[in-house]
Amino acid sequence: MWIDTHCHLDAHEFGSESLQVAARASVDGVAMIVIPAVERANFAIVRDLAATAPNACYALGIHPIYVPQATEDDLIALREAVAQAMTDPRFVAIGEIGLDFFIPMLCEPAMRAKQEHFLREQLKIARDFDLPVLTHVRRSQDIVLKHARQIRPNGGIAHAFNGSFQQAQGYIDLGFKLGFGGAMTFTRALQIRRMAAELPLASIVLETDAPDISPAWLHPGRNSPEQLPRIGAMLAELRGLDMAQVAAATCANARAVLPRLPLME
């Protein structure tokens, strides 16, 4: 069995197929799919989708790409939504939150400051509710790490990790796991593949980030949680292990860092 720790199953690219995609992934051995929110407008959408798909759960948060239009009221609404969700067995984390210093508009000084403010406030929500976080760390590894060290949420996942071994150790020291997915399947992704092969297996979780970050065999097409077993096979190949070992280890890692994950159907 496999756990997809990061999948935007509610994205418009899936159209009306989200439930069918989840069902097909289940047949392929994907026992759980974590669906992170990205803005206030889709809090209810991810909650309702997770309630409908037997192999899905959800996280609540405001993605850095949505920070430009977000307001302080959205942070208040997030805290209220999290308080209500704590009784929901399908709710597992705060996310997707973080920083994005790749998109030029988000790198302007005022927007960098707003992103960091939203990150800190959401880390505080995670800390206050004793929840892990799903973090977006694109070209922002060290700064996300700095804020996490200061606020100390209950661990989390550095999604789509693409940093250095030193940065990886920084996250591991804070109780984080590192998310690997489709990028690892490209032969030219030498650093990502090296980290996937050499980092402690106990620190790695698998993800698709579907519909994004398609693996090499689908690029540039739509990614899907159905691809997770084949992505897992690539991790097994890079580490010289069999698929069963990798599946068992990465599922155990996901459960360790996301202790609210529902029991597998």
C-alpha positions in Angstrom: 0.0 0.0 0.0 1.0 3.6 -0.6 0.2 7.0 0.8 0.1 10.1 -1.4 1.0 12.8 1.1 0.3 15.8 -1.2 -2.3 15.8 -4.0 -4.6 18.6 -5.2 -7.4 16.2 -6.1 -9.9 19.2 -6.1 -8.0 21.0 -8.9 -9.9 22.0 -12.0 -7.7 19.8 -14.1 -9.6 16.8 -12.7 -12.9 18.3 -13.7 -15.7 16.0 -12.5 -13.3 13.0 -12.3 -11.9 13.5 -8.8 -13.8 10.6 -7.2 -13.1 8.3 -10.1 -9.3 9.2 -10.0 -9.3 8.4 -6.2 -11.1 5.1 -6.8 -8.6 4.1 -9.5 -5.7 5.0 -7.3 -7.2 2.9 -4.5 -7.3 -0.1 -6.9 -3.6 0.5 -7.6 -2.8 0.4 -3.9 -3.0 4.1 -2.9 -4.7 3.7 0.4 -4.7 7.3 1.4 -4.5 10.7 -0.4 -3.9 13.9 1.5 -5.6 16.9 -0.2 -4.3 20.3 1.0 -6.3 23.4 0.7 -4.8 26.5 -1.0 -7.1 29.3 0.0 -10.2 30.1 2.1 -12.5 29.5 -0.9 -11.6 25.8 -1.1 -11.6 24.9 2.6 -15.1 23.4 2.3 -14.3 21.9 -1.1 -11.3 19.8 0.2 -13.3 18.8 3.3 -16.3 17.6 1.3 -14.1 15.7 -1.2 -12.3 14.0 1.6 -15.6 13.1 3.2 -16.7 11.5 -0.1 -13.6 9.6 -1.3 -13.0 6.6 1.1 -9.2 6.9 0.6 -8.8 10.7 1.1 -8.2 13.1 3.9 -7.4 16.9 4.0 -5.4 19.8 5.3 -6.4 23.4 5.7 -4.1 26.4 4.8 -3.4 29.3 2.6 -0.8 28.7 -0.2 1.8 31.4 -0.8 0.6 31.8 -4.3 -2.8 32.9 -2.9 -1.3 35.2 -0.3 -1.4 38.3 -2.6 -5.2 38.4 -2.5 -5.6 37.0 1.0 -6.6 39.1 4.0 -6.3 39.0 7.8 -9.9 37.9 7.8 -8.8 34.7 5.9 -6.4 33.9 8.7 -9.2 34.3 11.3 -11.4 32.1 9.1 -8.6 29.5 8.9 -8.2 29.4 12.7 -12.0 29.0 13.1 -12.1 26.3 10.4 -9.3 24.4 12.1 -11.0 24.6 15.4 -14.2 23.1 13.9 -12.2 20.4 11.9 -10.4 19.0 15.0 -13.4 16.7 15.5 -13.3 15.5 11.9 -11.3 12.3 11.6 -10.4 13.2 8.0 -8.6 16.4 9.0 -4.8 15.8 9.3 -2.7 19.0 9.0 -2.2 22.7 8.3 -1.4 23.2 4.6 -0.5 24.0 2.1 1.5 26.9 3.6 5.0 28.3 3.0 7.0 30.6 0.8 7.5 30.9 -2.9 10.5 33.0 -4.1 10.4 31.6 -7.7 7.5 33.6 -9.1 8.8 37.2 -9.8 5.7 39.0 -8.4 6.0 37.1 -5.2 9.7 38.2 -4.8 8.9 41.9 -4.5 9.8 43.2 -1.0 6.3 43.9 0.1 5.0 40.5 -1.1 7.9 38.7 0.5 7.0 40.3 3.8 3.3 39.4 3.4 4.2 35.8 2.6 6.4 35.5 5.7 3.6 37.1 7.8 1.1 34.5 6.5 3.5 31.7 7.0 4.2 32.7 10.6 0.6 33.1 11.5 -0.3 29.7 10.0 2.7 28.1 11.8 1.2 29.5 15.0 -2.2 28.0 14.3 -0.4 24.6 13.8 1.5 25.0 17.0 -1.6 26.1 18.9 -3.6 23.0 17.7 -0.6 20.6 17.9 -0.8 19.9 14.2 1.9 19.2 11.6 2.3 21.4 8.5 2.6 20.8 4.8 5.1 23.4 3.6 5.8 24.8 0.2 9.5 25.7 0.1 10.2 26.8 -3.5 13.5 28.6 -3.4 12.8 29.4 0.2 14.2 26.4 2.1 16.2 28.4 4.7 13.7 31.0 5.4 10.8 28.5 5.9 13.2 26.6 8.1 14.1 29.7 10.1 10.4 30.4 10.9 9.7 26.8 11.7 12.6 26.8 14.2 11.2 29.9 15.9 7.5 28.8 16.1 7.9 25.0 16.3 4.8 23.3 14.9 4.4 19.6 15.6 6.6 18.5 12.7 5.4 18.4 9.1 6.4 17.7 5.5 8.8 19.8 3.4 6.8 19.3 0.2 8.6 18.8 -3.1 11.9 19.0 -1.3 14.7 20.3 -3.5 17.3 21.6 -1.1 20.7 20.6 0.1 21.7 17.8 2.5 22.3 20.4 5.2 18.8 21.9 4.7 17.4 18.4 4.7 19.0 17.7 8.1 17.6 21.0 9.4 14.0 19.8 8.6 14.7 16.4 9.9 15.9 17.8 13.2 12.6 19.6 13.6 10.6 16.4 13.1 9.8 16.9 9.4 9.8 14.4 6.7 10.8 15.3 3.1 8.4 14.8 0.2 9.6 13.2 -3.0 7.6 12.7 -6.2 7.6 13.1 -9.9 10.7 15.3 -10.1 12.8 12.3 -8.8 11.9 10.3 -12.0 13.9 12.6 -14.4 17.4 11.4 -15.0 18.6 15.0 -15.3 17.4 15.7 -11.7 20.8 14.7 -10.3 20.6 16.4 -6.9 17.0 15.3 -6.2 17.8 11.7 -7.2 21.0 11.7 -5.1 19.1 12.9 -2.0 16.3 10.3 -2.6 19.0 7.6 -2.7 21.1 8.8 0.2 18.9 10.5 2.8 17.7 8.2 5.6 14.7 6.3 4.3 13.0 7.0 7.6 12.9 10.7 6.6 11.2 10.3 3.2 7.5 10.3 2.2 6.0 10.0 -1.3 3.7 12.5 -3.0 2.4 13.3 -6.5 1.4 17.0 -6.1 -1.1 16.0 -8.8 -2.1 17.5 -11.2 1.3 19.1 -11.1 4.9 17.8 -11.1 4.2 15.0 -13.6 6.7 12.1 -13.6 9.0 11.7 -16.7 6.6 9.2 -18.4 3.7 11.7 -18.3 5.4 15.0 -18.7 3.9 17.5 -19.5 0.6 15.8 -19.0 -1.7 15.8 -16.0 -0.3 14.0 -13.0 -2.5 11.7 -10.9 -2.3 9.8 -7.6 -2.6 6.7 -9.7 1.1 7.3 -10.6 2.3 7.0 -7.0 3.2 3.2 -7.1 5.4 3.8 -10.2 7.0 6.8 -8.5 7.6 4.6 -5.5 9.2 2.0 -7.8 11.6 4.7 -8.9 12.6 5.4 -5.3 13.1 1.6 -4.7 15.3 1.5 -7.8 17.4 4.5 -6.7 17.9 2.9 -3.2 18.4 -0.7 -4.3 15.4 -1.9 -2.4 12.3 -3.8 -3.4 8.9 -2.0 -3.8 7.4 -3.7 -0.7 10.2 -2.3 1.5 9.7 1.2 0.1 5.9 1.1 0.4 6.0 -0.1 4.0 8.7 2.4 5.0 7.1 5.5 3.4 3.6 4.6 4.7 5.1 4.3 8.2 6.8 7.6 7.8 3.6 9.3 6.6 1.8 7.9 9.6 4.5 9.1 12.0 4.5 12.7 10.7 0.7 12.9 10.2 -0.6 11.0 13.2 -4.2 11.9 12.5 -4.2 10.0 9.2 -7.3 7.8 9.0 -6.9 4.1 9.2 -6.7 2.6 5.7 -9.9 1.3 4.3 
